[in-house]
Structures are given as structure tokens and as C-alpha cells.
């Protein structure tokens, strides 16, 4: 059993690629949406959980929940032996390498598993998607349909431009 923790603000197709591949590797995957994050989020934890649940609905061995605190504590509480993380670039590796060593010192029995991001998602990040949405650029090919709809609506509420779907561009 594995956990896949993150902020998922918003969930991207890159995140879902990791979820799908993890669901094939493990009998059960718990996607953990972090609640107490230092960074400011566009969506509340409850909204991010709902978006991720909708996006992950087709994976029968995947559940989505929230967590507070350390990943290793969440893994222990979930009964997980593995923490799954995605790596897009060398900068991700450096961050994850440090985190893996810290996690190993905190919980030696929990293994980190890294999945390389699929090539089509190497440049996709939640930060970039939010930036595109704020400027009204199309985001439909970077996020699930439910997320695109909600993110465009959120940017509209904030008075930011919202772009047309790519089908209309």
C-alpha cells in the first residue's frame, strides 16, 4: 500500500499520470491532500480533495483524503509502506533527495518510490497552470476537465481573465 501526498492546487494531468501508474503498482493508493501548507492555495483543502476525488474516480484502488503534518506520519497512520512522488526535473530530484533522507531518518521502514513524469507533462506544474489561468490562456490540456472548469470559475471570481477552451482557439 502506498500514499501519494501533495498540495494538488490544482490537480494536474501530471498528478493524475502518477496516480494512474501508482494504481497499477500498488494494491491500494491513498492520495493525501496536504492541509497545513506554508504556501497560499487557490482552493481550500476541501475543494482540492473534491477535485482530486472527481478526477481519480475511475481508479478503484485509489482513495483521496486529507492529512496534516509530516508525510511519514501520514504514511504510518494509513498503514502504507511506500510514499510515491513524481520527478519532473533535476531540481525536483534535489528536493526529493533531501526529503527522502530525512524521511528515512524518521521512518526507516517506509520506502520512497519515484516515478519519472511522462514526457508530455515535464513542463506542467500547478503553479504554471494557475498562472496561465490567471492570464486567460487555455488550460484544458494540462488539467482534468473538472479542474479546468473550477479554476476558470475561480479566476473569474477574482476578476482575472478566463480563456476559451482549446477547442475554441
C-alpha positions as CSV (number, residue, x, y, z in Angstrom):
1,X,0.0,0.0,0.0
2,X,1.3,3.5,-0.9
3,X,0.5,7.1,-0.3
4,X,0.9,9.9,-2.8
5,X,1.0,13.2,-0.9
6,X,0.9,16.7,-2.3
7,X,-0.9,20.0,-2.2
8,X,-2.6,19.4,-5.6
9,X,-3.5,23.1,-6.0
10,X,-4.8,22.4,-8.6
11,X,-4.6,18.7,-9.6
12,X,-2.9,18.5,-13.0
13,X,-2.8,15.8,-15.6
14,X,0.8,15.2,-14.5
15,X,-0.5,14.4,-11.0
16,X,-3.1,12.0,-12.5
17,X,-0.5,10.3,-14.6
18,X,1.4,9.5,-11.3
19,X,-1.9,8.3,-9.7
20,X,-2.7,6.0,-12.6
21,X,0.7,4.5,-12.7
22,X,0.8,4.1,-8.9
23,X,-2.6,2.3,-9.1
24,X,-1.0,-0.3,-11.3
25,X,2.0,-0.8,-9.0
26,X,0.2,-1.0,-5.6
27,X,-2.9,-2.8,-4.4
28,X,-4.1,0.5,-2.7
29,X,-3.1,4.1,-3.1
30,X,-4.1,6.9,-0.8
31,X,-3.8,10.3,-2.3
32,X,-3.1,12.7,0.6
33,X,-4.1,16.3,0.1
34,X,-2.0,18.4,2.5
35,X,-3.9,20.8,4.7
36,X,-1.3,22.8,6.6
37,X,0.9,24.1,3.9
38,X,3.0,27.2,4.1
39,X,2.1,28.3,0.6
40,X,-1.1,30.1,-0.1
41,X,-3.5,28.0,-2.2
42,X,-6.2,29.0,-4.7
43,X,-8.5,26.2,-3.5
44,X,-9.3,25.2,0.1
45,X,-8.3,21.8,1.3
46,X,-11.9,20.6,0.9
47,X,-12.1,21.9,-2.6
48,X,-8.8,20.2,-3.6
49,X,-10.0,16.9,-2.1
50,X,-13.2,17.1,-4.0
51,X,-11.4,18.0,-7.3
52,X,-9.0,15.1,-6.8
53,X,-11.8,12.7,-5.9
54,X,-13.6,13.6,-9.1
55,X,-10.5,13.2,-11.2
56,X,-9.5,9.9,-9.6
57,X,-13.0,8.3,-9.6
58,X,-12.1,5.8,-12.3
59,X,-9.3,4.2,-10.2
60,X,-11.0,1.6,-8.0
61,X,-8.0,1.1,-5.7
62,X,-7.4,4.9,-5.1
63,X,-8.9,6.9,-2.4
64,X,-8.4,10.6,-1.6
65,X,-8.2,12.1,1.9
66,X,-6.5,15.0,3.7
67,X,-3.6,15.0,6.0
68,X,-1.8,17.4,8.4
69,X,1.8,17.2,9.3
70,X,4.6,15.0,8.0
71,X,4.4,12.6,5.1
72,X,5.9,9.8,7.1
73,X,3.3,10.3,9.9
74,X,0.5,10.2,7.2
75,X,2.1,7.0,5.8
76,X,2.2,5.3,9.2
77,X,-1.4,6.3,10.0
78,X,-2.5,5.0,6.6
79,X,-0.6,1.7,7.0
80,X,1.5,2.5,4.0
81,X,4.9,1.1,3.4
82,X,5.6,3.4,0.4
83,X,5.5,7.1,-0.4
84,X,5.1,7.8,-4.1
85,X,6.5,11.0,-5.6
86,X,6.8,12.3,-9.1
87,X,10.0,13.8,-10.5
88,X,10.0,16.2,-13.5
89,X,13.4,17.8,-13.5
90,X,16.8,17.8,-11.8
91,X,15.5,20.5,-9.3
92,X,12.7,18.1,-8.2
93,X,15.4,15.4,-7.7
94,X,17.4,17.6,-5.4
95,X,14.4,18.5,-3.3
96,X,13.2,14.9,-3.2
97,X,16.7,13.5,-2.4
98,X,16.8,15.7,0.7
99,X,13.3,14.7,1.7
100,X,14.0,11.0,1.2
101,X,17.0,11.1,3.5
102,X,15.0,13.0,6.2
103,X,12.1,10.6,5.8
104,X,14.5,7.6,6.1
105,X,15.9,9.0,9.4
106,X,12.3,9.5,10.7
107,X,10.8,6.2,9.5
108,X,13.3,3.7,8.1
109,X,10.6,1.2,7.3
110,X,8.9,3.5,4.8
111,X,10.3,3.5,1.3
112,X,10.2,6.4,-1.1
113,X,9.2,5.4,-4.7
114,X,9.9,7.9,-7.5
115,X,8.1,7.9,-10.8
116,X,9.5,9.9,-13.7
117,X,6.9,12.2,-15.1
118,X,5.7,11.3,-18.6
119,X,7.4,13.4,-21.2
120,X,4.2,15.2,-22.1
121,X,3.9,16.6,-18.6
122,X,7.5,17.5,-17.9
123,X,6.7,21.2,-18.1
124,X,3.3,21.1,-16.4
125,X,3.1,22.3,-12.8
126,X,0.3,23.5,-10.7
127,X,2.0,27.0,-10.4
128,X,2.2,27.3,-14.2
129,X,-1.4,26.2,-14.7
130,X,-2.6,28.8,-12.2
131,X,-0.5,31.5,-14.0
132,X,-1.9,30.5,-17.4
133,X,-5.5,30.6,-16.0
134,X,-4.9,34.0,-14.4
135,X,-3.9,35.4,-17.8
136,X,-6.8,33.7,-19.7
137,X,-4.7,31.2,-21.5
138,X,-6.1,27.8,-22.4
139,X,-5.5,25.2,-19.6
140,X,-7.7,22.3,-20.8
141,X,-4.8,20.1,-21.9
142,X,-3.0,20.5,-18.6
143,X,-5.7,19.6,-16.1
144,X,-8.7,17.3,-15.9
145,X,-12.0,18.8,-17.2
146,X,-13.5,19.3,-13.8
147,X,-10.4,21.2,-12.6
148,X,-10.3,23.4,-15.7
149,X,-14.0,24.4,-15.2
150,X,-13.5,25.2,-11.5
151,X,-10.2,27.0,-12.0
152,X,-11.7,29.2,-14.7
153,X,-14.6,30.0,-12.4
154,X,-12.3,30.8,-9.5
155,X,-10.2,33.1,-11.7
156,X,-13.4,34.8,-12.9
157,X,-14.5,35.4,-9.3
158,X,-11.1,37.0,-8.7
159,X,-11.6,39.3,-11.6
160,X,-8.9,37.6,-13.7
161,X,-9.2,36.8,-17.4
162,X,-10.5,33.4,-18.2
163,X,-9.6,31.9,-21.5
164,X,-11.6,29.9,-24.0
165,X,-11.1,26.2,-24.2
166,X,-8.6,24.9,-26.6
167,X,-11.3,23.5,-28.9
168,X,-12.3,27.1,-29.5
169,X,-8.8,28.5,-30.0
